[in-house]
Amino acid sequence: MLSAVTLASEVCDFRRFASAPAFMGFTGLVTSQYSSGNSERRGSITKVGNTHLRRVLVEAAWSYRHRPGIGVDLRRRSEGQPAEVLAYTWAAQLRLCSRFRALAARREHNIAVVAVARELAGFVWGLMTDRTQVP
């Protein structure tokens, strides 16, 4: 609940971002890029965006290391919500959990969690701008 309130208060209007990558850039969760001529290298995250928002998203992303599930409290809070929103959030939960597990198997857990936080930012932007079609 606190993370949701923080997101809403820090961003105010999600519609000011034309795309999910634009919102991810606002959070500072996009990779830096070094390019010269035909060569291109990607580095660590830029960290130029909203630090408070980035911290909240990274903290929230740590929860995707656990198996996806709907507990009693979440089920109670979900009552009366539109079916398309519930489908979208469940698809996000499945994707982010599988993404964390795949990345954590190959990379350091901190790197995996930042990548998941970036994708979480994209899902949040989609939800807040009514782009909830599940692929």
Backbone torsions as a table, in degrees:
resi	resn	phi	psi	omega
1	MET	NA	-43.0	-179.1
2	LEU	-64.9	-38.1	178.1
3	SER	-63.9	-41.3	179.6
4	ALA	-64.1	-42.2	179.0
5	VAL	-65.7	-40.3	178.1
6	THR	-62.7	-45.6	178.0
7	LEU	-58.7	-47.5	-178.0
8	ALA	-64.0	-40.3	-177.1
9	SER	-76.7	-32.1	-179.6
10	GLU	-76.3	-33.8	-175.6
11	VAL	-93.8	-37.6	-177.6
12	CYS	67.9	-70.7	-176.8
13	ASP	-124.3	106.8	-178.9
14	PHE	-69.8	-19.9	-177.9
15	ARG	-70.4	-11.9	178.8
16	ARG	-73.5	-10.2	176.8
17	PHE	-100.6	122.4	-175.3
18	ALA	-69.9	-26.1	-177.0
19	SER	-148.9	167.6	177.1
20	ALA	-63.1	-42.6	176.8
21	PRO	-60.7	-31.3	176.7
22	ALA	-65.7	-40.6	177.1
23	PHE	-67.4	-39.5	177.8
24	MET	-61.9	-37.0	176.2
25	GLY	-65.6	-36.5	177.6
26	PHE	-62.4	-34.0	179.8
27	THR	-80.6	-16.0	-178.3
28	GLY	82.3	16.9	-177.3
29	LEU	-96.9	17.3	177.3
30	VAL	-97.7	153.6	-177.1
31	THR	-78.1	148.3	174.7
32	SER	-78.2	159.3	-176.6
33	GLN	-135.3	134.4	175.2
34	TYR	-116.0	118.3	-179.2
35	SER	-138.5	144.3	177.5
36	SER	-153.3	118.7	-178.2
37	GLY	63.7	-123.9	-179.3
38	ASN	-91.7	-10.1	-178.6
39	SER	-88.1	145.9	-179.8
40	GLU	-146.5	129.9	177.1
41	ARG	-128.3	140.8	176.4
42	ARG	-103.9	139.7	-178.4
43	GLY	-114.6	-153.5	-179.8
44	SER	-75.9	179.1	-178.9
45	ILE	-66.4	155.3	-173.7
46	THR	-74.2	-34.5	-179.5
47	LYS	60.7	25.3	-179.9
48	VAL	-96.8	-4.3	-176.9
49	GLY	-89.6	-156.1	-178.6
50	ASN	-71.8	109.7	-174.7
51	THR	-66.8	-38.2	-179.3
52	HIS	-65.4	-43.7	178.5
53	LEU	-64.5	-42.3	179.1
54	ARG	-62.5	-42.2	179.6
55	ARG	-62.8	-42.7	-179.7
56	VAL	-64.5	-42.3	179.2
57	LEU	-65.7	-39.8	178.6
58	VAL	-67.2	-41.7	177.2
59	GLU	-61.8	-41.5	178.7
60	ALA	-66.8	-33.8	-178.6
61	ALA	-66.7	-24.7	178.4
62	TRP	-62.1	-24.7	-178.6
63	SER	-69.9	-16.2	-179.0
64	TYR	-80.8	4.4	173.7
65	ARG	-79.4	-13.0	178.7
66	HIS	-94.8	160.4	178.8
67	ARG	-62.1	137.5	179.7
68	PRO	-66.6	141.5	178.8
69	GLY	-169.8	162.2	178.3
70	ILE	-117.6	111.6	-179.9
71	GLY	-83.5	-176.9	-177.4
72	VAL	-63.4	-46.8	-178.3
73	ASP	-64.2	-43.5	179.8
74	LEU	-66.3	-39.3	177.5
75	ARG	-62.1	-40.6	178.8
76	ARG	-65.6	-43.1	179.0
77	ARG	-69.1	-22.9	-178.5
78	SER	-80.8	-15.0	-178.3
79	GLU	-61.0	132.3	177.5
80	GLY	85.6	-1.7	178.4
81	GLN	-81.6	150.6	178.9
82	PRO	-59.9	143.3	-177.7
83	ALA	-61.5	-37.2	-179.0
84	GLU	-67.7	-32.6	177.4
85	VAL	-69.6	-41.7	178.4
86	LEU	-64.6	-39.5	177.9
87	ALA	-65.1	-41.3	179.5
88	TYR	-63.7	-45.5	-178.4
89	THR	-68.9	-34.3	177.5
90	TRP	-68.8	-41.6	177.3
91	ALA	-62.0	-39.5	177.6
92	ALA	-63.6	-44.0	-178.7
93	GLN	-62.7	-43.7	178.9
94	LEU	-64.3	-45.8	-178.1
95	ARG	-64.9	-44.8	-177.0
96	LEU	-68.0	-36.3	177.9
97	CYS	-66.8	-45.9	179.4
98	SER	-66.5	-35.7	178.4
99	ARG	-64.4	-43.5	178.7
100	PHE	-61.8	-45.5	-177.3
101	ARG	-64.7	-39.7	179.2
102	ALA	-66.3	-44.0	-179.7
103	LEU	-70.9	-39.6	-178.4
104	ALA	-66.9	-25.1	177.4
105	ALA	-71.0	-26.1	-177.5
106	ARG	-105.2	-31.4	-171.3
107	ARG	-122.1	176.7	174.8
108	GLU	-66.9	145.7	-176.3
109	HIS	-61.2	-35.5	179.3
110	ASN	-64.5	-38.9	178.1
111	ILE	-66.9	-42.1	179.3
112	ALA	-62.2	-40.7	-177.0
113	VAL	-69.9	-33.4	177.1
114	VAL	-68.9	-38.6	176.6
115	ALA	-63.9	-39.9	177.8
116	VAL	-68.1	-36.7	177.4
117	ALA	-62.9	-37.0	177.4
118	ARG	-63.5	-45.7	178.1
119	GLU	-66.7	-36.4	176.4
120	LEU	-60.4	-39.9	176.9
121	ALA	-59.9	-39.7	177.6
122	GLY	-64.6	-41.7	177.9
123	PHE	-65.9	-40.6	178.7
124	VAL	-63.3	-44.2	177.8
125	TRP	-59.8	-43.5	179.2
126	GLY	-62.0	-41.9	179.9
127	LEU	-66.9	-42.0	-176.2
128	MET	-76.9	-14.1	178.3
129	THR	-111.5	18.5	176.7
130	ASP	61.0	34.4	174.3
131	ARG	-108.1	72.9	-171.9
132	THR	-109.2	23.8	177.2
133	GLN	-72.3	128.2	178.5
134	VAL	-87.7	124.9	-177.6
135	PRO	-65.7	NA	NA
